[in-house]
């Protein structure tokens, strides 16, 4: 297993719709193991494959003692929403804004062996599944912001000091990176 580096906003892989996984075997198992180790190393709640530079529909998660991975996820969301909570993203270090998410979701897909997976989620786990699936669709949480929050996020990202924040974050993470791949996750703002 290896801890992988996390791609930061501006990397085109974060804006690309990920490809469905069609090959199940040792390479996929290694990808899931590396993603899990990377997510744990940076204390993330979730990690999508594009965040480590791999354009495949895979994410790992760990929220409140519930952990796992889902390959080729499909979400069925409730019609109602949960209270807005501040989200951060390892691919957008140092920022956090309240994001509107569905109250509950059911994530279905398969595991690394091709076995069916179905997980019912509410609260933070539902938020995580929605956040990570957005990554697989080339969507960042800042795309879901509205009004003043959206303006503030875009202003912060354009700010010259934000470049320094991302460089500092990347260099801090580099102390434990064991691969030349990149990646990222969902979690509290740094």
Secondary structure as the mmCIF struct_conf table of DSSP 4:
data_model
#
loop_
_struct_conf.conf_type_id
_struct_conf.id
_struct_conf.beg_label_comp_id
_struct_conf.beg_label_asym_id
_struct_conf.beg_label_seq_id
_struct_conf.end_label_comp_id
_struct_conf.end_label_asym_id
_struct_conf.end_label_seq_id
HELX_LH_PP_P HELX_LH_PP_P1 UNK A 3 UNK A 5
TURN_TY1_P TURN_TY1_P1 UNK A 9 UNK A 10
HELX_RH_3T_P HELX_RH_3T_P1 UNK A 12 UNK A 15
BEND BEND1 UNK A 16 UNK A 16
HELX_LH_PP_P HELX_LH_PP_P2 UNK A 17 UNK A 18
STRN STRN1 UNK A 19 UNK A 19
HELX_LH_PP_P HELX_LH_PP_P3 UNK A 20 UNK A 21
BEND BEND2 UNK A 25 UNK A 25
HELX_RH_AL_P HELX_RH_AL_P1 UNK A 26 UNK A 41
TURN_TY1_P TURN_TY1_P2 UNK A 42 UNK A 43
BEND BEND3 UNK A 45 UNK A 45
STRN STRN2 UNK A 46 UNK A 48
HELX_RH_3T_P HELX_RH_3T_P2 UNK A 49 UNK A 52
TURN_TY1_P TURN_TY1_P3 UNK A 53 UNK A 53
STRN STRN3 UNK A 56 UNK A 56
BEND BEND4 UNK A 57 UNK A 57
STRN STRN4 UNK A 58 UNK A 63
TURN_TY1_P TURN_TY1_P4 UNK A 64 UNK A 65
STRN STRN5 UNK A 66 UNK A 77
BEND BEND5 UNK A 79 UNK A 80
STRN STRN6 UNK A 81 UNK A 81
HELX_LH_PP_P HELX_LH_PP_P4 UNK A 82 UNK A 84
STRN STRN7 UNK A 85 UNK A 89
TURN_TY1_P TURN_TY1_P5 UNK A 90 UNK A 91
STRN STRN8 UNK A 92 UNK A 99
STRN STRN9 UNK A 102 UNK A 102
BEND BEND6 UNK A 103 UNK A 103
STRN STRN10 UNK A 104 UNK A 110
TURN_TY1_P TURN_TY1_P6 UNK A 112 UNK A 113
BEND BEND7 UNK A 114 UNK A 114
STRN STRN11 UNK A 116 UNK A 122
HELX_RH_AL_P HELX_RH_AL_P2 UNK A 123 UNK A 136
TURN_TY1_P TURN_TY1_P7 UNK A 137 UNK A 138
HELX_RH_3T_P HELX_RH_3T_P3 UNK A 141 UNK A 144
HELX_RH_AL_P HELX_RH_AL_P3 UNK A 147 UNK A 158
BEND BEND8 UNK A 159 UNK A 159
HELX_RH_AL_P HELX_RH_AL_P4 UNK A 160 UNK A 173
TURN_TY1_P TURN_TY1_P8 UNK A 174 UNK A 176
BEND BEND9 UNK A 179 UNK A 180
STRN STRN12 UNK A 184 UNK A 187
BEND BEND10 UNK A 188 UNK A 188
#
